[in-house]
Amino acid sequence: MVGLLLAAIGIYGVTAYSVAQRTREIGIRVALGARRAEVIRMVLRQGMSLVATGSLVGLAIAAAGSQLLRGLLFGVPPLDPLAYCAAASLLAVVGLSACFAPVRRVTQ
């Protein structure tokens, strides 16, 4: 849970910083006729690409690390696909909500 909280805070911080740096660009896009949905989609696409990249790298490191810790795992296989999918899915949901909050604030 602490790792998930730290990941959410990190994703939110990076996305909020990115949106804050692009506030003028977003304002110009809206002034030139970009719809709110297009701006939201653009920022969410960027944020979720970071989440997807981080998830893939994290899953690869976790798979390698679980092989090293095989002797300490009792009753759980080192490469449990359910655990890996659940962790990645939960992080994706947290990442989506963390990405959506700053962009909603800017577009209002």
C-alpha atoms as a printed R data frame, in Angstrom:
    type eleno elety resid chain resno       x       y       z
1   ATOM     1    CA   MET     A     1   0.000   0.000   0.000
2   ATOM     2    CA   VAL     A     2   2.883   2.365   0.769
3   ATOM     3    CA   GLY     A     3   4.435   1.615  -2.626
4   ATOM     4    CA   LEU     A     4   1.128   2.298  -4.339
5   ATOM     5    CA   LEU     A     5   0.768   5.586  -2.463
6   ATOM     6    CA   LEU     A     6   4.310   6.624  -3.401
7   ATOM     7    CA   ALA     A     7   3.666   5.700  -7.042
8   ATOM     8    CA   ALA     A     8   0.444   7.734  -7.088
9   ATOM     9    CA   ILE     A     9   2.170  10.752  -5.559
10  ATOM    10    CA   GLY     A    10   5.028  10.469  -8.045
11  ATOM    11    CA   ILE     A    11   2.735  10.160 -11.057
12  ATOM    12    CA   TYR     A    12   0.624  13.058  -9.826
13  ATOM    13    CA   GLY     A    13   3.695  15.222  -9.259
14  ATOM    14    CA   VAL     A    14   5.203  14.575 -12.677
15  ATOM    15    CA   THR     A    15   1.880  15.102 -14.445
16  ATOM    16    CA   ALA     A    16   1.042  18.249 -12.488
17  ATOM    17    CA   TYR     A    17   4.464  19.683 -13.271
18  ATOM    18    CA   SER     A    18   4.095  18.818 -16.960
19  ATOM    19    CA   VAL     A    19   0.638  20.403 -17.135
20  ATOM    20    CA   ALA     A    20   1.848  23.494 -15.241
21  ATOM    21    CA   GLN     A    21   4.713  23.890 -17.722
22  ATOM    22    CA   ARG     A    22   2.284  23.594 -20.620
23  ATOM    23    CA   THR     A    23  -0.460  25.872 -19.261
24  ATOM    24    CA   ARG     A    24   0.207  28.555 -21.877
25  ATOM    25    CA   GLU     A    25   0.326  25.985 -24.666
26  ATOM    26    CA   ILE     A    26  -2.959  24.499 -23.496
27  ATOM    27    CA   GLY     A    27  -4.474  27.996 -23.311
28  ATOM    28    CA   ILE     A    28  -3.343  28.755 -26.858
29  ATOM    29    CA   ARG     A    29  -4.738  25.451 -28.084
30  ATOM    30    CA   VAL     A    30  -8.102  26.219 -26.483
31  ATOM    31    CA   ALA     A    31  -8.044  29.782 -27.901
32  ATOM    32    CA   LEU     A    32  -7.385  28.393 -31.378
33  ATOM    33    CA   GLY     A    33 -10.377  26.094 -31.127
34  ATOM    34    CA   ALA     A    34  -9.220  22.885 -29.472
35  ATOM    35    CA   ARG     A    35 -12.014  21.243 -27.600
36  ATOM    36    CA   ARG     A    36 -11.677  20.400 -23.934
37  ATOM    37    CA   ALA     A    37 -11.892  16.675 -24.681
38  ATOM    38    CA   GLU     A    38  -8.967  16.912 -27.114
39  ATOM    39    CA   VAL     A    39  -6.776  18.641 -24.529
40  ATOM    40    CA   ILE     A    40  -7.708  16.106 -21.857
41  ATOM    41    CA   ARG     A    41  -6.992  13.232 -24.253
42  ATOM    42    CA   MET     A    42  -3.594  14.708 -25.162
43  ATOM    43    CA   VAL     A    43  -2.467  15.056 -21.543
44  ATOM    44    CA   LEU     A    44  -3.896  11.683 -20.502
45  ATOM    45    CA   ARG     A    45  -2.103   9.998 -23.396
46  ATOM    46    CA   GLN     A    46   1.212  11.450 -22.228
47  ATOM    47    CA   GLY     A    47   0.645  10.517 -18.599
48  ATOM    48    CA   MET     A    48  -0.531   7.008 -19.336
49  ATOM    49    CA   SER     A    49   2.438   6.380 -21.610
50  ATOM    50    CA   LEU     A    50   4.650   7.108 -18.594
51  ATOM    51    CA   VAL     A    51   2.551   4.759 -16.464
52  ATOM    52    CA   ALA     A    52   2.733   1.997 -19.088
53  ATOM    53    CA   THR     A    53   6.491   2.360 -19.474
54  ATOM    54    CA   GLY     A    54   6.995   2.350 -15.721
55  ATOM    55    CA   SER     A    55   4.740  -0.679 -15.318
56  ATOM    56    CA   LEU     A    56   6.628  -2.676 -17.941
57  ATOM    57    CA   VAL     A    57  10.002  -1.832 -16.431
58  ATOM    58    CA   GLY     A    58   8.683  -2.523 -12.923
59  ATOM    59    CA   LEU     A    59   7.197  -5.871 -13.929
60  ATOM    60    CA   ALA     A    60  10.479  -6.921 -15.529
61  ATOM    61    CA   ILE     A    61  12.443  -5.951 -12.430
62  ATOM    62    CA   ALA     A    62   9.905  -7.676 -10.177
63  ATOM    63    CA   ALA     A    63  10.117 -10.866 -12.236
64  ATOM    64    CA   ALA     A    64  13.899 -10.855 -12.016
65  ATOM    65    CA   GLY     A    65  13.832 -10.033  -8.314
66  ATOM    66    CA   SER     A    66  11.323 -12.753  -7.520
67  ATOM    67    CA   GLN     A    67  13.699 -15.332  -8.984
68  ATOM    68    CA   LEU     A    68  16.385 -14.137  -6.606
69  ATOM    69    CA   LEU     A    69  14.001 -14.329  -3.644
70  ATOM    70    CA   ARG     A    70  12.554 -17.712  -4.561
71  ATOM    71    CA   GLY     A    71  13.674 -19.285  -1.281
72  ATOM    72    CA   LEU     A    72  11.802 -16.675   0.769
73  ATOM    73    CA   LEU     A    73   8.454 -17.108  -0.988
74  ATOM    74    CA   PHE     A    74   6.205 -19.612   0.786
75  ATOM    75    CA   GLY     A    75   3.005 -20.716  -0.921
76  ATOM    76    CA   VAL     A    76   3.369 -18.241  -3.787
77  ATOM    77    CA   PRO     A    77   5.036 -19.042  -7.107
78  ATOM    78    CA   PRO     A    78   7.769 -16.572  -8.090
79  ATOM    79    CA   LEU     A    79   6.036 -15.662 -11.349
80  ATOM    80    CA   ASP     A    80   2.386 -15.487 -10.256
81  ATOM    81    CA   PRO     A    81   0.543 -13.970 -13.246
82  ATOM    82    CA   LEU     A    82  -2.497 -13.032 -11.157
83  ATOM    83    CA   ALA     A    83  -0.404 -10.989  -8.734
84  ATOM    84    CA   TYR     A    84   1.505  -9.265 -11.532
85  ATOM    85    CA   CYS     A    85  -1.686  -8.447 -13.478
86  ATOM    86    CA   ALA     A    86  -3.461  -7.202 -10.367
87  ATOM    87    CA   ALA     A    87  -0.560  -4.932  -9.421
88  ATOM    88    CA   ALA     A    88  -0.233  -3.530 -12.944
89  ATOM    89    CA   SER     A    89  -3.992  -2.978 -13.247
90  ATOM    90    CA   LEU     A    90  -4.216  -1.262  -9.893
91  ATOM    91    CA   LEU     A    91  -1.286   0.988 -10.758
92  ATOM    92    CA   ALA     A    92  -2.910   1.847 -14.096
93  ATOM    93    CA   VAL     A    93  -6.131   2.904 -12.349
94  ATOM    94    CA   VAL     A    94  -4.186   4.987  -9.844
95  ATOM    95    CA   GLY     A    95  -2.144   6.483 -12.681
96  ATOM    96    CA   LEU     A    96  -5.258   7.385 -14.650
97  ATOM    97    CA   SER     A    97  -6.827   9.152 -11.694
98  ATOM    98    CA   ALA     A    98  -3.551  10.910 -10.880
99  ATOM    99    CA   CYS     A    99  -3.250  12.102 -14.484
100 ATOM   100    CA   PHE     A   100  -6.843  13.261 -14.736
101 ATOM   101    CA   ALA     A   101  -6.813  15.554 -11.683
102 ATOM   102    CA   PRO     A   102  -4.314  18.183 -12.920
103 ATOM   103    CA   VAL     A   103  -5.658  18.342 -16.448
104 ATOM   104    CA   ARG     A   104  -9.197  18.824 -15.199
105 ATOM   105    CA   ARG     A   105  -8.022  21.750 -13.089
106 ATOM   106    CA   VAL     A   106  -6.265  23.407 -16.052
107 ATOM   107    CA   THR     A   107  -9.134  23.005 -18.503
108 ATOM   108    CA   GLN     A   108 -11.683  24.600 -16.228
